[in-house]
Amino acid sequence: MKLNPNFAALKHGMNIQQIARQTILQEADSIRQLLEYIDIDFEKAIEVISSCKGRVVISGIGKSAIIAQKIVATLNSTGTPAIFMHAADAIHGDLGVVRQEDVVIIISKSGESPEIKVLVPLVKNFGNPLIAIVGNKTSYLASRADYVLNTTVSQEACPHNLAPTCSTTAQLVMGDAISICLMELKGFSSDDFAKFHPGGTLGKKLYMRVYDLYTQNEKPAVYANQKLKEVIIEISQKRLGVTAVIDPENKVIGIITDGDIRRMMEKDFSLTEMHASEIMNHHPKTIEAEQLAVSALEAMRNFEITQLVVVKNNQYEGIIHLHDLIREGLI
């Protein structure tokens, strides 16, 4: 495939890769600049939101409205109830979603949009705390907000300094900073996170336990005095490529894999009278049934194995296989 000849030499003599890298560097600089904007207003805004008995209502216009929706999603998923209100719709009836106990955040680069100028006094009349995420500290929005979170950028990554790029990235990162601070204040744990993410791979990583998986498998087991032929039959019938070796009290004393048998057969041994105790690994890798399934995955990766012996109260429970984790999409 031939490239468009215009791609070879773009404006200012830069190629595509150089333009991409410059864009990333400019946006990274905009994010770094935010460090200087984290001040007492930010701290007070977090305290107001944290003590709020209602929701966080976030509004904006244009690209800022899209950023507002993402921040709303992040807040909701991390334990802070939030709702999006489009600035244009708000001044045409949707302002009714704002309740007395809510905190309102308005996002705007300029702070001077016509819809914002109409919305701000209405919010102020309601008496709700108003937080501005704004890129112009002398703007109409900034001058009337109770708390101002500065997201000023020196320039957009757009070569014409028009398309919102650095400014929306700064808004997004400021929203993430708000969300993480609130998580820390609330003591929001991974268990809490799982409650809000029950579906998909993320949910499974947070709540799926080993016992959710191994119980679907066969439970291969032999005793130490059983002959090799019986071990091979047990591994073959249970189709997990492995069998646990247990004692009469159902405690695990070893493990035999099909690989162990193949390696033994390559040696010059008489296999006819060989017993499980002579071939088993005396130090099997085990995992408790109550542990998270991702812990099993981590152990398999660390030890470079495909199965773990599952135990509960020092009793043999079964086998969890790498295929179980793949089937659930945890890999």
BALOBA-1460 file (C-alpha; in Angstrom, 3 decimals):
// residues 331
<rec num="1" residu="m" x="0.000" y="0.000" z="0.000"/>
<rec num="2" residu="k" x="1.387" y="3.391" z="-1.009"/>
<rec num="3" residu="l" x="1.140" y="6.260" z="1.429"/>
<rec num="4" residu="n" x="-0.340" y="9.581" z="0.425"/>
<rec num="5" residu="p" x="2.657" y="11.700" z="-0.677"/>
<rec num="6" residu="n" x="1.379" y="14.511" z="1.556"/>
<rec num="7" residu="f" x="2.122" y="12.279" z="4.574"/>
<rec num="8" residu="a" x="5.853" y="12.369" z="3.875"/>
<rec num="9" residu="a" x="6.230" y="16.060" z="4.631"/>
<rec num="10" residu="l" x="3.482" y="17.658" z="6.665"/>
<rec num="11" residu="k" x="3.247" y="21.190" z="7.961"/>
<rec num="12" residu="h" x="6.438" y="22.509" z="9.584"/>
<rec num="13" residu="g" x="8.342" y="19.583" z="8.075"/>
<rec num="14" residu="m" x="7.123" y="17.157" z="10.757"/>
<rec num="15" residu="n" x="6.049" y="13.612" z="10.018"/>
<rec num="16" residu="i" x="3.082" y="11.794" z="11.542"/>
<rec num="17" residu="q" x="5.034" y="10.220" z="14.391"/>
<rec num="18" residu="q" x="6.566" y="13.556" z="15.365"/>
<rec num="19" residu="i" x="3.162" y="15.253" z="15.405"/>
<rec num="20" residu="a" x="1.727" y="12.476" z="17.568"/>
<rec num="21" residu="r" x="4.614" y="12.733" z="20.039"/>
<rec num="22" residu="q" x="4.319" y="16.517" z="20.175"/>
<rec num="23" residu="t" x="0.597" y="16.220" z="20.913"/>
<rec num="24" residu="i" x="1.247" y="13.804" z="23.768"/>
<rec num="25" residu="l" x="3.997" y="16.013" z="25.205"/>
<rec num="26" residu="q" x="1.785" y="19.099" z="25.080"/>
<rec num="27" residu="e" x="-1.032" y="17.308" z="26.872"/>
<rec num="28" residu="a" x="1.404" y="15.876" z="29.416"/>
<rec num="29" residu="d" x="2.662" y="19.406" z="30.116"/>
<rec num="30" residu="s" x="-0.931" y="20.535" z="30.667"/>
<rec num="31" residu="i" x="-1.398" y="17.776" z="33.219"/>
<rec num="32" residu="r" x="1.852" y="18.642" z="35.013"/>
<rec num="33" residu="q" x="0.704" y="22.270" z="35.236"/>
<rec num="34" residu="l" x="-2.285" y="21.098" z="37.298"/>
<rec num="35" residu="l" x="0.067" y="20.355" z="40.189"/>
<rec num="36" residu="e" x="0.385" y="24.103" z="40.760"/>
<rec num="37" residu="y" x="-3.406" y="24.515" z="40.750"/>
<rec num="38" residu="i" x="-4.138" y="22.141" z="43.617"/>
<rec num="39" residu="d" x="-4.824" y="24.675" z="46.353"/>
<rec num="40" residu="i" x="-7.084" y="25.442" z="49.309"/>
<rec num="41" residu="d" x="-10.097" y="25.803" z="47.004"/>
<rec num="42" residu="f" x="-9.561" y="22.251" z="45.792"/>
<rec num="43" residu="e" x="-9.319" y="21.005" z="49.365"/>
<rec num="44" residu="k" x="-12.498" y="22.826" z="50.414"/>
<rec num="45" residu="a" x="-14.348" y="21.568" z="47.350"/>
<rec num="46" residu="i" x="-13.469" y="17.985" z="48.276"/>
<rec num="47" residu="e" x="-14.676" y="18.557" z="51.843"/>
<rec num="48" residu="v" x="-17.979" y="19.998" z="50.581"/>
<rec num="49" residu="i" x="-18.575" y="17.057" z="48.252"/>
<rec num="50" residu="s" x="-17.553" y="14.533" z="50.898"/>
<rec num="51" residu="s" x="-20.044" y="15.935" z="53.417"/>
<rec num="52" residu="c" x="-22.804" y="16.312" z="50.822"/>
<rec num="53" residu="k" x="-25.982" y="14.371" z="51.674"/>
<rec num="54" residu="g" x="-27.237" y="14.552" z="48.101"/>
<rec num="55" residu="r" x="-25.560" y="14.021" z="44.758"/>
<rec num="56" residu="v" x="-22.918" y="15.747" z="42.690"/>
<rec num="57" residu="v" x="-24.627" y="17.354" z="39.695"/>
<rec num="58" residu="i" x="-22.092" y="18.042" z="36.941"/>
<rec num="59" residu="s" x="-22.847" y="20.267" z="33.969"/>
<rec num="60" residu="g" x="-21.105" y="21.640" z="30.912"/>
<rec num="61" residu="i" x="-21.517" y="22.537" z="27.251"/>
<rec num="62" residu="g" x="-19.796" y="21.152" z="24.138"/>
<rec num="63" residu="k" x="-16.702" y="19.006" z="24.767"/>
<rec num="64" residu="s" x="-16.796" y="19.954" z="28.453"/>
<rec num="65" residu="a" x="-20.193" y="18.231" z="28.657"/>
<rec num="66" residu="i" x="-18.608" y="15.012" z="27.405"/>
<rec num="67" residu="i" x="-15.877" y="15.281" z="30.048"/>
<rec num="68" residu="a" x="-18.587" y="15.923" z="32.646"/>
<rec num="69" residu="q" x="-20.271" y="12.636" z="31.736"/>
<rec num="70" residu="k" x="-17.039" y="10.720" z="32.191"/>
<rec num="71" residu="i" x="-16.426" y="12.296" z="35.601"/>
<rec num="72" residu="v" x="-20.000" y="11.426" z="36.605"/>
<rec num="73" residu="a" x="-19.358" y="7.801" z="35.616"/>
<rec num="74" residu="t" x="-16.125" y="7.685" z="37.622"/>
<rec num="75" residu="l" x="-17.744" y="9.195" z="40.715"/>
<rec num="76" residu="n" x="-20.678" y="6.784" z="40.591"/>
<rec num="77" residu="s" x="-18.380" y="3.783" z="40.227"/>
<rec num="78" residu="t" x="-16.261" y="4.873" z="43.194"/>
<rec num="79" residu="g" x="-19.030" y="5.499" z="45.700"/>
<rec num="80" residu="t" x="-20.000" y="9.152" z="45.160"/>
<rec num="81" residu="p" x="-23.542" y="9.520" z="43.723"/>
<rec num="82" residu="a" x="-23.428" y="11.825" z="40.699"/>
<rec num="83" residu="i" x="-25.635" y="12.876" z="37.803"/>
<rec num="84" residu="f" x="-24.999" y="14.689" z="34.525"/>
<rec num="85" residu="m" x="-27.004" y="17.772" z="33.527"/>
<rec num="86" residu="h" x="-26.361" y="19.330" z="30.117"/>
<rec num="87" residu="a" x="-26.049" y="23.103" z="30.461"/>
<rec num="88" residu="a" x="-28.257" y="23.797" z="27.450"/>
<rec num="89" residu="d" x="-30.993" y="21.434" z="28.659"/>
<rec num="90" residu="a" x="-30.733" y="22.786" z="32.210"/>
<rec num="91" residu="i" x="-31.936" y="26.234" z="31.201"/>
<rec num="92" residu="h" x="-34.841" y="24.691" z="29.311"/>
<rec num="93" residu="g" x="-36.343" y="22.656" z="32.125"/>
<rec num="94" residu="d" x="-33.756" y="20.087" z="33.258"/>
<rec num="95" residu="l" x="-32.633" y="22.269" z="36.155"/>
<rec num="96" residu="g" x="-35.350" y="20.483" z="38.086"/>
<rec num="97" residu="v" x="-32.976" y="17.572" z="38.663"/>
<rec num="98" residu="v" x="-31.018" y="19.694" z="41.146"/>
<rec num="99" residu="r" x="-32.098" y="19.039" z="44.709"/>
<rec num="100" residu="q" x="-31.522" y="21.203" z="47.745"/>
<rec num="101" residu="e" x="-28.844" y="18.911" z="49.209"/>
<rec num="102" residu="d" x="-26.866" y="18.538" z="45.958"/>
<rec num="103" residu="v" x="-23.491" y="20.040" z="45.053"/>
<rec num="104" residu="v" x="-23.196" y="21.468" z="41.540"/>
<rec num="105" residu="i" x="-20.034" y="21.377" z="39.425"/>
<rec num="106" residu="i" x="-19.904" y="23.340" z="36.168"/>
<rec num="107" residu="i" x="-17.101" y="22.607" z="33.705"/>
<rec num="108" residu="s" x="-16.019" y="25.160" z="31.109"/>
<rec num="109" residu="k" x="-12.787" y="26.195" z="29.457"/>
<rec num="110" residu="s" x="-13.718" y="29.849" z="28.952"/>
<rec num="111" residu="g" x="-16.309" y="30.228" z="31.691"/>
<rec num="112" residu="e" x="-18.071" y="32.660" z="29.377"/>
<rec num="113" residu="s" x="-20.404" y="30.480" z="27.270"/>
<rec num="114" residu="p" x="-23.913" y="31.959" z="26.948"/>
<rec num="115" residu="e" x="-25.522" y="28.837" z="28.427"/>
<rec num="116" residu="i" x="-23.137" y="28.968" z="31.399"/>
<rec num="117" residu="k" x="-23.956" y="32.622" z="32.025"/>
<rec num="118" residu="v" x="-27.645" y="31.773" z="32.181"/>
<rec num="119" residu="l" x="-27.159" y="28.644" z="34.308"/>
<rec num="120" residu="v" x="-24.869" y="30.065" z="37.003"/>
<rec num="121" residu="p" x="-27.300" y="32.582" z="38.562"/>
<rec num="122" residu="l" x="-30.057" y="29.972" z="38.575"/>
<rec num="123" residu="v" x="-27.853" y="27.574" z="40.555"/>
<rec num="124" residu="k" x="-26.828" y="30.384" z="42.901"/>
<rec num="125" residu="n" x="-30.483" y="31.258" z="43.500"/>
<rec num="126" residu="f" x="-31.114" y="27.658" z="44.543"/>
<rec num="127" residu="g" x="-28.416" y="28.031" z="47.185"/>
<rec num="128" residu="n" x="-26.447" y="24.920" z="46.150"/>
<rec num="129" residu="p" x="-22.664" y="24.992" z="46.573"/>
<rec num="130" residu="l" x="-21.160" y="25.765" z="43.158"/>
<rec num="131" residu="i" x="-17.764" y="24.401" z="42.113"/>
<rec num="132" residu="a" x="-16.193" y="25.596" z="38.863"/>
<rec num="133" residu="i" x="-13.708" y="23.537" z="36.871"/>
<rec num="134" residu="v" x="-12.622" y="26.337" z="34.593"/>
<rec num="135" residu="g" x="-9.725" y="27.364" z="32.367"/>
<rec num="136" residu="n" x="-10.101" y="31.111" z="32.949"/>
<rec num="137" residu="k" x="-9.867" y="32.389" z="36.520"/>
<rec num="138" residu="t" x="-11.153" y="35.844" z="35.574"/>
<rec num="139" residu="s" x="-14.244" y="34.494" z="33.811"/>
<rec num="140" residu="y" x="-17.899" y="34.968" z="34.683"/>
<rec num="141" residu="l" x="-18.103" y="31.396" z="35.980"/>
<rec num="142" residu="a" x="-14.973" y="31.652" z="38.132"/>
<rec num="143" residu="s" x="-16.025" y="34.955" z="39.684"/>
<rec num="144" residu="r" x="-19.377" y="33.572" z="40.818"/>
<rec num="145" residu="a" x="-18.398" y="30.053" z="41.915"/>
<rec num="146" residu="d" x="-17.906" y="29.206" z="45.578"/>
<rec num="147" residu="y" x="-14.816" y="27.154" z="44.759"/>
<rec num="148" residu="v" x="-12.637" y="27.395" z="41.651"/>
<rec num="149" residu="l" x="-10.589" y="24.461" z="40.372"/>
<rec num="150" residu="n" x="-8.177" y="25.907" z="37.847"/>
<rec num="151" residu="t" x="-7.591" y="23.957" z="34.613"/>
<rec num="152" residu="t" x="-5.937" y="26.717" z="32.599"/>
<rec num="153" residu="v" x="-3.745" y="25.538" z="29.700"/>
<rec num="154" residu="s" x="-1.271" y="27.659" z="27.798"/>
<rec num="155" residu="q" x="-2.254" y="26.254" z="24.428"/>
<rec num="156" residu="e" x="-4.293" y="23.495" z="22.819"/>
<rec num="157" residu="a" x="-2.476" y="20.714" z="21.000"/>
<rec num="158" residu="c" x="-4.480" y="21.690" z="17.932"/>
<rec num="159" residu="p" x="-2.152" y="23.593" z="15.528"/>
<rec num="160" residu="h" x="-4.762" y="26.351" z="15.289"/>
<rec num="161" residu="n" x="-5.188" y="26.446" z="19.092"/>
<rec num="162" residu="l" x="-8.912" y="25.815" z="18.602"/>
<rec num="163" residu="a" x="-9.928" y="22.156" z="19.050"/>
<rec num="164" residu="p" x="-10.264" y="21.296" z="22.765"/>
<rec num="165" residu="t" x="-7.423" y="18.883" z="23.464"/>
<rec num="166" residu="c" x="-5.108" y="19.962" z="26.277"/>
<rec num="167" residu="s" x="-7.995" y="21.742" z="27.997"/>
<rec num="168" residu="t" x="-10.301" y="18.711" z="28.030"/>
<rec num="169" residu="t" x="-7.433" y="16.483" z="29.142"/>
<rec num="170" residu="a" x="-6.807" y="18.836" z="32.074"/>
<rec num="171" residu="q" x="-10.512" y="18.787" z="32.957"/>
<rec num="172" residu="l" x="-10.566" y="15.002" z="32.861"/>
<rec num="173" residu="v" x="-7.514" y="14.655" z="35.088"/>
<rec num="174" residu="m" x="-8.915" y="17.185" z="37.566"/>
<rec num="175" residu="g" x="-12.069" y="15.062" z="37.709"/>
<rec num="176" residu="d" x="-9.987" y="11.958" z="38.391"/>
<rec num="177" residu="a" x="-8.155" y="13.794" z="41.188"/>
<rec num="178" residu="i" x="-11.525" y="14.668" z="42.752"/>
<rec num="179" residu="s" x="-12.723" y="11.069" z="42.485"/>
<rec num="180" residu="i" x="-9.608" y="9.529" z="44.024"/>
<rec num="181" residu="c" x="-9.569" y="12.019" z="46.903"/>
<rec num="182" residu="l" x="-13.188" y="11.159" z="47.663"/>
<rec num="183" residu="m" x="-12.396" y="7.436" z="47.509"/>
<rec num="184" residu="e" x="-9.645" y="7.888" z="50.074"/>
<rec num="185" residu="l" x="-11.848" y="9.972" z="52.374"/>
<rec num="186" residu="k" x="-14.644" y="7.394" z="52.223"/>
<rec num="187" residu="g" x="-12.271" y="4.473" z="52.741"/>
<rec num="188" residu="f" x="-13.674" y="2.970" z="49.533"/>
<rec num="189" residu="s" x="-12.233" y="-0.567" z="49.341"/>
<rec num="190" residu="s" x="-11.853" y="-3.158" z="46.589"/>
<rec num="191" residu="d" x="-14.878" y="-4.966" z="48.063"/>
<rec num="192" residu="d" x="-16.900" y="-1.761" z="47.685"/>
<rec num="193" residu="f" x="-15.596" y="-1.420" z="44.155"/>
<rec num="194" residu="a" x="-16.785" y="-4.938" z="43.341"/>
<rec num="195" residu="k" x="-20.330" y="-4.050" z="44.412"/>
<rec num="196" residu="f" x="-20.438" y="-1.338" z="41.767"/>
<rec num="197" residu="h" x="-18.770" y="-3.494" z="39.073"/>
<rec num="198" residu="p" x="-20.464" y="-6.903" z="39.257"/>
<rec num="199" residu="g" x="-20.264" y="-7.563" z="35.520"/>
<rec num="200" residu="g" x="-17.466" y="-8.122" z="33.069"/>
<rec num="201" residu="t" x="-13.854" y="-9.054" z="33.632"/>
<rec num="202" residu="l" x="-13.253" y="-6.299" z="36.174"/>
<rec num="203" residu="g" x="-16.117" y="-7.545" z="38.340"/>
<rec num="204" residu="k" x="-14.910" y="-11.124" z="38.152"/>
<rec num="205" residu="k" x="-11.414" y="-10.116" z="39.228"/>
<rec num="206" residu="l" x="-12.862" y="-8.386" z="42.262"/>
<rec num="207" residu="y" x="-15.369" y="-10.953" z="43.480"/>
<rec num="208" residu="m" x="-14.826" y="-14.364" z="41.848"/>
<rec num="209" residu="r" x="-13.354" y="-16.883" z="44.286"/>
<rec num="210" residu="v" x="-11.499" y="-20.135" z="43.747"/>
<rec num="211" residu="y" x="-14.534" y="-22.075" z="45.014"/>
<rec num="212" residu="d" x="-16.593" y="-20.604" z="42.165"/>
<rec num="213" residu="l" x="-14.400" y="-22.493" z="39.701"/>
<rec num="214" residu="y" x="-12.914" y="-25.705" z="41.073"/>
<rec num="215" residu="t" x="-16.304" y="-27.215" z="41.995"/>
<rec num="216" residu="q" x="-17.089" y="-27.491" z="38.268"/>
<rec num="217" residu="n" x="-14.150" y="-29.887" z="37.810"/>
<rec num="218" residu="e" x="-13.627" y="-33.525" z="38.632"/>
<rec num="219" residu="k" x="-11.730" y="-34.290" z="41.837"/>
<rec num="220" residu="p" x="-8.791" y="-36.550" z="40.956"/>
<rec num="221" residu="a" x="-7.200" y="-38.301" z="43.944"/>
<rec num="222" residu="v" x="-5.094" y="-41.350" z="44.675"/>
<rec num="223" residu="y" x="-3.453" y="-42.769" z="47.771"/>
<rec num="224" residu="a" x="0.297" y="-43.040" z="48.174"/>
<rec num="225" residu="n" x="0.269" y="-46.869" z="47.936"/>
<rec num="226" residu="q" x="-1.676" y="-47.037" z="44.664"/>
<rec num="227" residu="k" x="0.170" y="-48.368" z="41.630"/>
<rec num="228" residu="l" x="1.252" y="-46.246" z="38.691"/>
<rec num="229" residu="k" x="-1.343" y="-47.839" z="36.415"/>
<rec num="230" residu="e" x="-4.108" y="-46.635" z="38.740"/>
<rec num="231" residu="v" x="-2.567" y="-43.161" z="38.827"/>
<rec num="232" residu="i" x="-2.556" y="-42.997" z="35.020"/>
<rec num="233" residu="i" x="-6.194" y="-44.119" z="34.859"/>
<rec num="234" residu="e" x="-7.206" y="-41.488" z="37.447"/>
<rec num="235" residu="i" x="-5.461" y="-38.677" z="35.562"/>
<rec num="236" residu="s" x="-6.923" y="-39.844" z="32.258"/>
<rec num="237" residu="q" x="-10.485" y="-40.184" z="33.500"/>
<rec num="238" residu="k" x="-10.607" y="-36.868" z="35.396"/>
<rec num="239" residu="r" x="-9.159" y="-34.967" z="32.400"/>
<rec num="240" residu="l" x="-7.217" y="-32.332" z="34.355"/>
<rec num="241" residu="g" x="-3.719" y="-33.600" z="33.602"/>
<rec num="242" residu="v" x="-3.051" y="-34.075" z="37.296"/>
<rec num="243" residu="t" x="-4.062" y="-35.928" z="40.444"/>
<rec num="244" residu="a" x="-3.625" y="-35.128" z="44.096"/>
<rec num="245" residu="v" x="-2.084" y="-37.717" z="46.386"/>
<rec num="246" residu="i" x="-3.923" y="-37.823" z="49.711"/>
<rec num="247" residu="d" x="-3.695" y="-39.655" z="53.011"/>
<rec num="248" residu="p" x="-6.608" y="-41.465" z="54.726"/>
<rec num="249" residu="e" x="-7.584" y="-38.188" z="56.476"/>
<rec num="250" residu="n" x="-8.030" y="-36.432" z="53.070"/>
<rec num="251" residu="k" x="-4.943" y="-34.282" z="53.536"/>
<rec num="252" residu="v" x="-2.772" y="-33.545" z="50.521"/>
<rec num="253" residu="i" x="0.649" y="-35.164" z="50.700"/>
<rec num="254" residu="g" x="1.683" y="-34.817" z="47.077"/>
<rec num="255" residu="i" x="0.741" y="-34.262" z="43.461"/>
<rec num="256" residu="i" x="1.379" y="-36.123" z="40.201"/>
<rec num="257" residu="t" x="1.037" y="-34.535" z="36.776"/>
<rec num="258" residu="d" x="0.965" y="-36.228" z="33.397"/>
<rec num="259" residu="g" x="4.318" y="-34.535" z="32.801"/>
<rec num="260" residu="d" x="5.749" y="-36.329" z="35.836"/>
<rec num="261" residu="i" x="4.669" y="-39.658" z="34.345"/>
<rec num="262" residu="r" x="6.130" y="-38.903" z="30.926"/>
<rec num="263" residu="r" x="9.453" y="-37.915" z="32.441"/>
<rec num="264" residu="m" x="9.503" y="-41.096" z="34.558"/>
<rec num="265" residu="m" x="8.794" y="-43.277" z="31.531"/>
<rec num="266" residu="e" x="11.779" y="-41.768" z="29.743"/>
<rec num="267" residu="k" x="14.038" y="-43.166" z="32.463"/>
<rec num="268" residu="d" x="15.195" y="-46.767" z="32.758"/>
<rec num="269" residu="f" x="12.858" y="-47.808" z="35.560"/>
<rec num="270" residu="s" x="10.568" y="-50.786" z="36.009"/>
<rec num="271" residu="l" x="7.135" y="-49.145" z="36.100"/>
<rec num="272" residu="t" x="5.029" y="-52.222" z="36.757"/>
<rec num="273" residu="e" x="5.273" y="-52.157" z="40.539"/>
<rec num="274" residu="m" x="5.874" y="-48.435" z="41.001"/>
<rec num="275" residu="h" x="3.577" y="-46.634" z="43.454"/>
<rec num="276" residu="a" x="2.275" y="-43.070" z="43.628"/>
<rec num="277" residu="s" x="4.568" y="-42.237" z="46.551"/>
<rec num="278" residu="e" x="7.619" y="-42.926" z="44.366"/>
<rec num="279" residu="i" x="6.724" y="-40.454" z="41.635"/>
<rec num="280" residu="m" x="4.764" y="-37.720" z="43.387"/>
<rec num="281" residu="n" x="5.958" y="-34.199" z="44.074"/>
<rec num="282" residu="h" x="6.023" y="-33.900" z="47.871"/>
<rec num="283" residu="h" x="5.568" y="-30.123" z="47.841"/>
<rec num="284" residu="p" x="2.440" y="-29.370" z="45.795"/>
<rec num="285" residu="k" x="1.376" y="-25.776" z="45.236"/>
<rec num="286" residu="t" x="-1.939" y="-25.203" z="46.974"/>
<rec num="287" residu="i" x="-4.504" y="-22.433" z="47.307"/>
<rec num="288" residu="e" x="-7.334" y="-21.886" z="49.756"/>
<rec num="289" residu="a" x="-10.857" y="-22.210" z="48.354"/>
<rec num="290" residu="e" x="-11.833" y="-18.786" z="49.728"/>
<rec num="291" residu="q" x="-9.102" y="-16.884" z="47.896"/>
<rec num="292" residu="l" x="-9.793" y="-14.705" z="44.869"/>
<rec num="293" residu="a" x="-9.532" y="-16.443" z="41.505"/>
<rec num="294" residu="v" x="-7.002" y="-13.818" z="40.384"/>
<rec num="295" residu="s" x="-4.764" y="-14.984" z="43.231"/>
<rec num="296" residu="a" x="-4.784" y="-18.443" z="41.662"/>
<rec num="297" residu="l" x="-3.836" y="-16.900" z="38.332"/>
<rec num="298" residu="e" x="-0.970" y="-14.982" z="39.934"/>
<rec num="299" residu="a" x="0.317" y="-18.148" z="41.622"/>
<rec num="300" residu="m" x="0.198" y="-20.137" z="38.376"/>
<rec num="301" residu="r" x="2.160" y="-17.412" z="36.609"/>
<rec num="302" residu="n" x="4.725" y="-17.154" z="39.384"/>
<rec num="303" residu="f" x="5.319" y="-20.911" z="39.557"/>
<rec num="304" residu="e" x="4.863" y="-21.464" z="35.792"/>
<rec num="305" residu="i" x="2.259" y="-24.187" z="36.312"/>
<rec num="306" residu="t" x="-1.256" y="-24.798" z="34.992"/>
<rec num="307" residu="q" x="-2.986" y="-26.309" z="38.031"/>
<rec num="308" residu="l" x="-3.269" y="-25.678" z="41.748"/>
<rec num="309" residu="v" x="-4.499" y="-27.987" z="44.466"/>
<rec num="310" residu="v" x="-7.429" y="-26.459" z="46.325"/>
<rec num="311" residu="v" x="-7.635" y="-26.938" z="50.082"/>
<rec num="312" residu="k" x="-10.035" y="-25.864" z="52.792"/>
<rec num="313" residu="n" x="-9.374" y="-26.296" z="56.507"/>
<rec num="314" residu="n" x="-6.368" y="-28.427" z="55.561"/>
<rec num="315" residu="q" x="-8.616" y="-30.792" z="53.595"/>
<rec num="316" residu="y" x="-8.334" y="-31.636" z="49.897"/>
<rec num="317" residu="e" x="-11.137" y="-29.970" z="47.916"/>
<rec num="318" residu="g" x="-10.190" y="-30.298" z="44.252"/>
<rec num="319" residu="i" x="-8.158" y="-28.805" z="41.394"/>
<rec num="320" residu="i" x="-8.340" y="-25.372" z="39.758"/>
<rec num="321" residu="h" x="-6.929" y="-25.309" z="36.227"/>
<rec num="322" residu="l" x="-5.617" y="-22.484" z="34.081"/>
<rec num="323" residu="h" x="-8.404" y="-23.280" z="31.598"/>
<rec num="324" residu="d" x="-10.973" y="-22.347" z="34.264"/>
<rec num="325" residu="l" x="-9.484" y="-18.865" z="34.459"/>
<rec num="326" residu="i" x="-9.304" y="-18.542" z="30.673"/>
<rec num="327" residu="r" x="-12.935" y="-19.616" z="30.352"/>
<rec num="328" residu="e" x="-14.020" y="-16.854" z="32.739"/>
<rec num="329" residu="g" x="-12.042" y="-14.240" z="30.829"/>
<rec num="330" residu="l" x="-9.622" y="-13.511" z="33.662"/>
<rec num="331" residu="i" x="-6.666" y="-13.759" z="31.282"/>
